[in-house]
Amino acid sequence: MNKNAFILLPGIAIALIGCTMAPKYVRPVAPVPAEWPSGPAYASAGTTNAPAVTDLRWQGFFTDEKLKQVIGLALTNNRDLRIAALNVERARAYYGIARSELFPVINAKGYGGQARVPADLSSTGSRQTTERWDVNLGVASWELDFFGRIRSFKDRALEEYLATEQARRSAQILLVSSVANAYLALAADRENRTLSETTLKAQQAAFDLIKRRYELGLATDLDLSRAQAPLEVARRDVAVYTERVAKDENALGLLVGSPASRELLPAELNGIAPPREISAGLPSEVLLLRPDVLGAEHQLKAANADIGAARAAFFPRISLTAAIGTASSDLEGLFKSGSGAWSYAPEIVMPIFDARTWSAHRAAKVQREIALTQYEQAIQSAFREVADALAVRGTVDQQVAAQQSLVNASAETYRLANSLYEKGLDSYLGVLDAQRSLFAAQQALVFLRLEQLASQVRLYEALGGGWQSEDRASVAAVSDSSPPQGRN
């Protein structure tokens, strides 16, 4: 064999490697309507001229500076997000291993040895001492990927790496929304605790008044017992919300990765600047760029690559073992002229009968069907999450307005009932009923205001959390005429 041809052989083989037997990937048509739901629940959910979520990162969505600082701390210190980032690094390393399989592993090897052969075993009838020294640069069992088997494995590793990166992005979106919701819940519970403490003071003052009237014979035992009951309820509520606030602080500390500074914690919901209003856009523009949907699509592409590897298993596998170097029976002559040596050993394995290849091919096709179904399921789940968030956004403002009117009416009722009682025109039972109604209405108002703010966070999360602005350039646009993914 010509030495120059031997040197050119690896380059020719690499040039031939490039085909793959994986089926051509076509993005499936999204199994959801082209528009978001409409109806009374969504009447006021999408009428604003707000910016699209695709153009708004979380730093622009949240307007409260303290909340943004807490979210920033969580993104730096949260352990779950750190694990997700490390998973990405591991997947990238695995992809590097799979990609390296396309190229030969070149090793340098040196060998030296002496051997003595007795006379009765020697071909010359006399004892001999042999000596051999070798220095080689060689390739051992390098598979020439003519049919794309290794390339398909490389493509699968790439898609799994990209899916892991999308999983990290999903983890970050979930962390941002979880921190925001925990922050809002802490503010709501602190406000309810303040409300309970105020109610407790009012109930204590009322009880003291009834007790003095009782001591003067102007109130009955029943009036005193009735006044004590709401006092104990208020005392219990203070303890309940004190416990909730402590748990909220612990939950927020776990998300942040360390206890947040007291200066950054909210006192009440009214002190938190609300997030910006956002536009939902179109399902096809938003859902297909959500990290979890993109991750499911990368898994579908990985399953598609597996079919290519399964198909390639039906074709011959060609491998090459070769070496070039120098050899001599004397160490001093190892690098002298004329000591060059080379070896070349191609090998081809042609599968004749192996039932495992047919089963592996069927398994790869079924796995693609599973991945396709999971991708479609991810889109449908995403559509449902956005639709639910839009339904809340379309009705929560009306609920808050109605509840505020109820609080105002309950406060007026309480004022009138208390005035009538002080004038002796009504029993204390009317005051107690008015107090209970007012306190319950105030608690419900706090809950609805919390829901109002949290619904904006949920909508932002459901719409992808602003990652689309980065992915838009890397994800091909889907034309309306694109055929669905085949199921063959």
C-alpha positions as CSV (number, residue, x, y, z in Angstrom):
1,M,0.0,0.0,0.0
2,N,1.3,3.5,-0.9
3,K,2.3,5.5,2.1
4,N,0.6,8.7,0.8
5,A,-2.6,6.8,0.3
6,F,-2.4,5.6,3.8
7,I,-2.1,9.1,5.1
8,L,-5.0,10.4,3.0
9,L,-7.3,7.5,4.0
10,P,-8.6,9.1,7.2
11,G,-9.3,12.3,5.4
12,I,-11.2,10.5,2.7
13,A,-13.2,8.6,5.3
14,I,-14.1,11.7,7.2
15,A,-15.3,13.3,4.0
16,L,-17.6,10.4,3.3
17,I,-19.1,10.6,6.8
18,G,-22.0,12.9,6.7
19,C,-25.1,10.9,5.9
20,T,-27.7,9.9,8.4
21,M,-30.6,7.6,8.2
22,A,-32.8,9.4,10.6
23,P,-36.2,10.5,9.2
24,K,-36.4,14.2,8.3
25,Y,-37.8,16.1,11.2
26,V,-40.9,18.3,10.6
27,R,-42.3,20.2,13.6
28,P,-45.8,18.8,14.4
29,V,-48.8,21.1,14.1
30,A,-49.8,22.5,17.5
31,P,-52.9,20.6,18.7
32,V,-54.6,23.7,20.2
33,P,-56.8,26.5,18.8
34,A,-55.2,29.4,16.9
35,E,-56.8,31.9,19.3
36,W,-57.1,32.1,23.1
37,P,-60.6,31.3,24.5
38,S,-63.2,34.1,24.5
39,G,-66.3,34.7,26.5
40,P,-67.5,36.6,29.6
41,A,-64.6,35.3,31.7
42,Y,-62.1,36.7,29.3
43,A,-63.8,40.0,28.5
44,S,-61.2,42.2,30.2
45,A,-58.2,39.9,30.0
46,G,-56.7,41.0,26.7
47,T,-58.0,44.4,25.9
48,T,-55.0,46.4,27.2
49,N,-52.3,47.7,24.9
50,A,-49.7,46.2,27.1
51,P,-46.3,44.9,25.9
52,A,-46.0,41.3,24.7
53,V,-44.5,38.9,27.1
54,T,-42.0,37.9,24.3
55,D,-40.3,41.3,24.7
56,L,-40.4,41.5,28.5
57,R,-37.8,39.9,30.8
58,W,-38.6,39.4,34.5
59,Q,-36.5,42.6,35.4
60,G,-39.0,44.6,33.3
61,F,-42.1,42.7,34.4
62,F,-41.7,43.2,38.1
63,T,-41.7,46.8,39.2
64,D,-41.2,46.5,42.9
65,E,-37.5,47.1,43.6
66,K,-37.3,45.1,46.9
67,L,-39.0,42.1,45.2
68,K,-36.5,42.3,42.3
69,Q,-33.6,42.3,44.8
70,V,-35.1,39.2,46.5
71,I,-35.5,37.4,43.1
72,G,-31.9,38.3,42.2
73,L,-30.7,36.7,45.5
74,A,-32.7,33.6,44.7
75,L,-31.3,33.3,41.2
76,T,-27.8,33.4,42.8
77,N,-28.3,31.2,45.8
78,N,-31.1,28.7,45.1
79,R,-29.8,25.1,45.2
80,D,-32.4,23.6,42.9
81,L,-31.5,26.1,40.2
82,R,-27.8,25.4,40.8
83,I,-28.4,21.6,40.3
84,A,-30.3,22.4,37.1
85,A,-27.3,24.4,35.8
86,L,-25.0,21.5,36.7
87,N,-27.2,19.1,34.9
88,V,-26.8,21.2,31.8
89,E,-23.0,21.1,32.2
90,R,-23.1,17.3,32.5
91,A,-25.3,17.0,29.4
92,R,-23.0,19.2,27.4
93,A,-20.0,17.0,28.5
94,Y,-22.0,13.8,27.4
95,Y,-22.6,15.5,24.0
96,G,-18.9,16.2,23.7
97,I,-18.2,12.5,24.3
98,A,-20.8,11.4,21.7
99,R,-19.5,13.9,19.1
100,S,-15.9,12.7,19.6
101,E,-17.0,9.2,18.6
102,L,-17.0,10.5,15.0
103,F,-13.2,11.0,15.0
104,P,-10.4,8.5,15.4
105,V,-8.6,8.1,18.7
106,I,-4.9,8.4,17.8
107,N,-2.4,7.0,20.2
108,A,1.4,6.9,20.3
109,K,2.8,3.6,21.4
110,G,6.4,2.5,22.2
111,Y,7.5,-1.0,22.7
112,G,10.7,-2.7,23.5
113,G,11.7,-6.2,24.5
114,Q,14.2,-9.1,24.3
115,A,13.5,-12.8,24.2
116,R,15.8,-15.9,24.4
117,V,14.9,-19.0,22.5
118,P,16.6,-22.4,23.6
119,A,18.4,-24.4,21.0
120,D,15.9,-27.2,20.9
121,L,13.1,-24.7,20.1
122,S,15.1,-22.6,17.7
123,S,14.7,-23.1,13.9
124,T,18.5,-22.9,13.5
125,G,19.3,-25.5,16.1
126,S,21.1,-23.1,18.3
127,R,19.9,-20.8,21.0
128,Q,19.0,-17.3,20.0
129,T,18.4,-14.0,21.6
130,T,15.9,-11.7,19.8
131,E,15.4,-8.0,20.3
132,R,12.7,-5.7,19.0
133,W,11.9,-2.0,19.4
134,D,8.9,-0.2,18.0
135,V,7.5,3.3,18.0
136,N,4.1,3.7,16.4
137,L,1.4,6.3,15.8
138,G,-1.9,4.5,15.3
139,V,-5.7,4.2,15.2
140,A,-7.4,1.3,16.9
141,S,-10.9,0.1,15.7
142,W,-12.1,3.4,14.4
143,E,-15.6,3.0,13.0
144,L,-16.2,4.7,9.7
145,D,-19.7,6.1,10.1
146,F,-20.9,5.6,6.5
147,F,-24.5,5.0,7.5
148,G,-24.8,7.6,10.2
149,R,-25.1,5.3,13.3
150,I,-22.6,7.3,15.4
151,R,-23.9,10.6,13.9
152,S,-27.4,9.7,15.1
153,F,-26.1,9.1,18.6
154,K,-24.4,12.4,18.4
155,D,-27.6,14.1,17.4
156,R,-29.5,12.5,20.2
157,A,-26.9,13.7,22.7
158,L,-27.1,17.2,21.3
159,E,-30.9,17.2,21.6
160,E,-30.8,15.9,25.1
161,Y,-28.3,18.6,26.0
162,L,-30.6,21.3,24.6
163,A,-33.6,19.7,26.4
164,T,-31.6,19.9,29.6
165,E,-30.9,23.6,29.0
166,Q,-34.6,24.2,28.4
167,A,-35.3,22.4,31.7
168,R,-32.9,24.8,33.4
169,R,-34.8,27.7,31.9
170,S,-38.1,26.2,33.1
171,A,-36.6,25.8,36.6
172,Q,-35.6,29.5,36.6
173,I,-39.0,30.7,35.5
174,L,-40.6,28.5,38.2
175,L,-38.2,29.9,40.8
176,V,-38.9,33.5,39.8
177,S,-42.6,33.0,40.0
178,S,-42.3,31.0,43.2
179,V,-40.3,33.7,44.9
180,A,-42.8,36.3,43.8
181,N,-45.8,34.3,45.0
182,A,-44.1,33.6,48.3
183,Y,-43.3,37.3,48.7
184,L,-46.9,38.2,48.0
185,A,-48.2,35.6,50.3
186,L,-45.9,36.9,53.1
187,A,-47.3,40.4,52.5
188,A,-50.9,39.2,52.6
189,D,-50.4,37.2,55.8
190,R,-48.6,40.2,57.4
191,E,-51.5,42.4,56.5
192,N,-54.0,39.8,57.9
193,R,-52.0,39.7,61.1
194,T,-52.1,43.5,61.4
195,L,-55.9,43.3,60.7
196,S,-56.3,40.6,63.4
197,E,-54.3,42.7,65.9
198,T,-56.5,45.7,65.1
199,T,-59.6,43.6,65.5
200,L,-58.3,42.2,68.7
201,K,-57.8,45.7,70.1
202,A,-61.3,46.7,69.1
203,Q,-62.8,43.5,70.6
204,Q,-60.8,44.0,73.8
205,A,-62.1,47.6,74.0
206,A,-65.7,46.4,73.4
207,F,-65.4,43.6,75.9
208,D,-64.0,46.1,78.5
209,L,-67.0,48.4,77.8
210,I,-69.5,45.6,78.2
211,K,-67.8,44.4,81.3
212,R,-68.1,47.9,82.9
213,R,-71.7,48.1,81.9
214,Y,-72.2,44.6,83.4
215,E,-70.7,45.6,86.6
216,L,-73.1,48.6,86.7
217,G,-76.0,46.3,86.0
218,L,-76.6,47.8,82.5
219,A,-75.6,44.6,80.7
220,T,-76.6,41.0,81.1
221,D,-74.5,37.8,81.5
222,L,-75.5,37.0,77.9
223,D,-74.1,40.3,76.6
224,L,-70.8,39.7,78.5
225,S,-70.5,36.1,77.0
226,R,-71.3,37.4,73.6
227,A,-68.6,40.0,73.8
228,Q,-66.0,37.5,75.0
229,A,-66.6,35.1,72.1
230,P,-65.3,37.4,69.3
231,L,-62.4,38.5,71.6
232,E,-61.1,34.9,71.8
233,V,-61.6,34.4,68.1
234,A,-59.6,37.5,67.4
235,R,-56.9,36.4,69.8
236,R,-56.8,33.0,68.0
237,D,-56.5,34.7,64.6
238,V,-53.5,36.8,65.8
239,A,-51.8,33.5,66.8
240,V,-52.7,31.8,63.5
241,Y,-51.4,34.6,61.3
242,T,-48.3,35.0,63.4
243,E,-47.6,31.3,62.7
244,R,-48.3,31.8,59.0
245,V,-46.0,34.8,58.7
246,A,-43.2,32.7,60.3
247,K,-43.8,29.9,57.8
248,D,-43.9,32.3,54.9
249,E,-40.6,33.7,55.9
250,N,-39.1,30.2,56.2
251,A,-40.5,29.3,52.7
252,L,-39.1,32.4,51.2
253,G,-35.7,31.8,52.8
254,L,-35.6,28.3,51.3
255,L,-36.3,29.7,47.8
256,V,-33.8,32.5,48.2
257,G,-31.2,30.1,49.5
258,S,-30.6,32.2,52.6
259,P,-32.7,34.3,55.0
260,A,-33.7,37.6,53.2
261,S,-32.8,40.9,54.9
262,R,-35.6,42.3,57.0
263,E,-35.4,45.5,55.0
264,L,-36.4,43.7,51.9
265,L,-39.5,41.9,53.3
266,P,-42.9,43.5,52.7
267,A,-45.2,44.9,55.4
268,E,-48.5,44.6,53.5
269,L,-49.8,44.2,50.0
270,N,-50.5,47.9,49.5
271,G,-46.8,48.6,49.8
272,I,-45.9,46.4,46.8
273,A,-45.8,47.9,43.4
274,P,-47.9,45.7,41.1
275,P,-46.3,43.9,38.1
276,R,-46.7,45.3,34.6
277,E,-49.7,44.3,32.5
278,I,-48.8,42.1,29.6
279,S,-50.4,41.0,26.4
280,A,-50.9,37.3,25.7
281,G,-50.3,37.5,22.0
282,L,-51.1,34.4,19.8
283,P,-50.8,30.8,21.0
284,S,-48.6,29.8,18.1
285,E,-46.2,32.7,18.9
286,V,-46.0,32.1,22.6
287,L,-46.5,28.4,23.4
288,L,-44.1,27.0,21.0
289,L,-41.3,29.1,22.6
290,R,-42.1,28.1,26.2
291,P,-39.0,26.3,27.6
292,D,-41.0,23.2,28.7
293,V,-42.5,22.9,25.2
294,L,-39.1,23.4,23.5
295,G,-37.6,20.8,25.9
296,A,-40.3,18.3,24.8
297,E,-39.6,19.1,21.2
298,H,-35.9,18.4,21.7
299,Q,-36.8,15.1,23.2
300,L,-38.9,14.4,20.1
301,K,-35.9,15.2,18.0
302,A,-33.7,12.9,20.1
303,A,-36.2,10.1,19.6
304,N,-36.1,10.9,15.8
305,A,-32.3,10.5,15.9
306,D,-32.7,7.1,17.6
307,I,-34.6,5.8,14.6
308,G,-31.6,6.7,12.4
309,A,-29.3,4.7,14.7
310,A,-31.7,1.8,14.6
311,R,-31.9,1.9,10.8
312,A,-28.1,2.1,10.5
313,A,-27.8,-1.2,12.5
314,F,-29.2,-3.1,9.5
315,F,-26.2,-2.0,7.4
316,P,-22.5,-3.0,7.5
317,R,-20.2,-1.6,10.1
318,I,-16.7,-0.8,8.8
319,S,-13.8,-0.1,11.2
320,L,-10.2,0.6,10.7
321,T,-7.1,-0.3,12.6
322,A,-3.9,1.3,11.3
323,A,-0.5,2.3,12.5
324,I,2.6,4.0,11.1
325,G,6.0,4.2,12.8
326,T,9.4,2.7,13.0
327,A,10.8,-0.6,14.1
328,S,14.2,-2.1,14.6
329,S,16.0,-5.0,16.2
330,D,18.4,-2.6,17.7
331,L,17.4,0.5,19.9
332,E,20.1,2.5,18.2
333,G,18.7,1.8,14.7
334,L,15.1,2.7,15.6
335,F,15.1,6.0,13.8
336,K,17.6,5.2,11.1
337,S,16.7,5.3,7.4
338,G,14.8,2.2,6.2
339,S,13.3,1.4,9.6
340,G,9.8,2.7,8.7
341,A,6.9,0.4,9.3
342,W,3.1,0.5,8.8
343,S,0.1,-1.7,9.2
344,Y,-3.4,-1.4,7.9
345,A,-6.3,-3.7,8.9
346,P,-9.8,-2.7,7.8
347,E,-12.7,-4.8,9.1
348,I,-16.3,-5.0,7.9
349,V,-19.2,-6.7,9.8
350,M,-22.3,-7.4,7.8
351,P,-25.4,-8.3,9.8
352,I,-27.1,-11.4,8.4
353,F,-29.6,-12.4,11.1
354,D,-30.0,-10.5,14.4
355,A,-33.6,-10.3,15.7
356,R,-32.5,-7.6,18.2
357,T,-32.1,-5.1,15.4
358,W,-35.7,-5.4,14.3
359,S,-36.9,-5.1,17.9
360,A,-34.7,-2.1,18.5
361,H,-36.1,-0.5,15.3
362,R,-39.7,-1.0,16.5
363,A,-38.8,0.3,20.0
364,A,-37.2,3.4,18.5
365,K,-40.4,4.1,16.4
366,V,-42.6,3.6,19.5
367,Q,-40.4,5.9,21.5
368,R,-40.8,8.6,18.9
369,E,-44.6,8.2,19.1
370,I,-44.3,8.6,22.9
371,A,-42.2,11.7,22.5
372,L,-44.6,13.1,20.0
373,T,-47.5,12.5,22.3
374,Q,-45.6,14.1,25.2
375,Y,-44.8,17.1,23.0
376,E,-48.5,17.6,22.0
377,Q,-49.5,17.1,25.7
378,A,-47.0,19.8,26.7
379,I,-48.6,22.2,24.3
380,Q,-52.1,21.4,25.4
381,S,-51.1,21.8,29.1
382,A,-49.5,25.1,28.4
383,F,-52.6,26.3,26.5
384,R,-54.8,25.3,29.5
385,E,-52.5,27.1,32.0
386,V,-52.6,30.3,29.9
387,A,-56.4,30.1,29.4
388,D,-56.9,29.6,33.2
389,A,-54.7,32.5,34.0
390,L,-56.5,34.7,31.4
391,A,-59.9,33.7,33.0
392,V,-58.6,34.8,36.4
393,R,-57.3,38.1,35.0
394,G,-60.6,38.7,33.2
395,T,-62.6,38.4,36.4
396,V,-60.5,39.2,39.4
397,D,-60.7,43.0,39.0
398,Q,-64.5,42.8,39.2
399,Q,-64.2,40.5,42.3
400,V,-61.9,43.0,44.0
401,A,-64.2,45.9,43.2
402,A,-67.3,44.1,44.5
403,Q,-65.5,43.0,47.7
404,Q,-64.3,46.5,48.3
405,S,-67.9,47.7,48.1
406,L,-68.9,44.9,50.5
407,V,-66.1,46.0,53.0
408,N,-67.4,49.6,52.8
409,A,-71.0,48.5,53.4
410,S,-70.0,46.2,56.3
411,A,-68.0,49.0,57.9
412,E,-71.0,51.3,57.7
413,T,-73.3,48.5,59.1
414,Y,-70.9,48.0,62.0
415,R,-70.8,51.8,62.7
416,L,-74.6,52.0,62.7
417,A,-75.1,48.8,64.8
418,N,-72.6,50.1,67.4
419,S,-74.3,53.5,67.5
420,L,-77.8,51.9,68.0
421,Y,-76.4,49.7,70.8
422,E,-74.7,52.7,72.6
423,K,-78.1,54.5,72.4
424,G,-79.9,51.5,73.9
425,L,-82.0,51.0,70.7
426,D,-80.6,47.5,69.8
427,S,-78.9,44.5,71.5
428,Y,-75.2,43.8,71.4
429,L,-76.0,40.8,69.1
430,G,-76.3,43.2,66.2
431,V,-72.9,44.6,66.9
432,L,-71.3,41.2,67.0
433,D,-72.9,40.2,63.7
434,A,-71.7,43.4,62.1
435,Q,-68.2,42.9,63.5
436,R,-67.9,39.3,62.2
437,S,-69.2,40.3,58.8
438,L,-66.7,43.2,58.6
439,F,-63.7,41.1,59.6
440,A,-64.6,38.3,57.2
441,A,-65.1,40.8,54.4
442,Q,-61.7,42.5,55.1
443,Q,-60.0,39.1,55.1
444,A,-61.6,38.2,51.8
445,L,-60.5,41.5,50.3
446,V,-56.9,40.8,51.3
447,F,-57.2,37.3,49.7
448,L,-58.6,38.7,46.5
449,R,-56.0,41.5,46.3
450,L,-53.4,38.7,46.7
451,E,-55.1,36.7,43.9
452,Q,-55.1,39.8,41.8
453,L,-51.3,40.3,42.0
454,A,-50.6,36.5,41.9
455,S,-52.7,36.1,38.7
456,Q,-50.4,38.5,36.9
457,V,-47.4,36.4,38.0
458,R,-49.1,33.2,36.9
459,L,-50.0,34.6,33.5
460,Y,-46.4,35.8,33.0
461,E,-45.1,32.3,34.0
462,A,-47.6,30.5,31.8
463,L,-46.7,32.7,28.8
464,G,-43.0,31.6,29.1
465,G,-41.5,34.1,31.5
466,G,-39.8,36.3,28.9
467,W,-37.4,33.6,27.6
468,Q,-39.0,33.9,24.1
469,S,-37.0,37.0,23.4
470,E,-33.8,34.9,23.5
471,D,-35.2,31.8,21.7
472,R,-37.0,33.7,18.9
473,A,-33.8,33.9,16.8
474,S,-32.9,30.3,17.3
475,V,-36.2,28.7,16.7
476,A,-37.5,28.5,13.1
477,A,-40.9,30.0,12.5
478,V,-43.7,27.6,11.7
479,S,-45.6,28.3,8.5
480,D,-49.3,27.7,8.5
481,S,-48.9,25.1,5.7
482,S,-46.4,22.9,7.5
483,P,-47.5,19.3,7.5
484,P,-47.8,17.4,10.7
485,Q,-45.1,15.1,12.0
486,G,-45.4,11.7,10.4
487,R,-46.2,8.6,12.4
488,N,-44.5,6.0,10.2
